[in-house]
């Protein structure tokens, strides 16, 4: 979902509190509120124990491909 003036938000989730969190996708949004709505709507078909969103600009890449 691409929105004008938006930035990418990475979406992480897990279906059970006892399993690791995994990356499940991405949404593009201009605000936190929009990102929450977009992620909840896009990924609602699964039953998540936890669903997280993080602006991509806040993620630090530790290893860069050559």
DAMOQUI-V338065 format. One record per helix or strand. SS is the DSSP state (~ for helix, > for strand). FROM is the first residue (numbers start at 1). TO is the last residue. If there is no record, write none. Layout:
ss->SS from->FROM to->TO
ss->SS from->FROM to->TO
This chain:
ss->> from->7 to->14
ss->> from->22 to->29
ss->~ from->32 to->42
ss->> from->50 to->55
ss->~ from->56 to->58
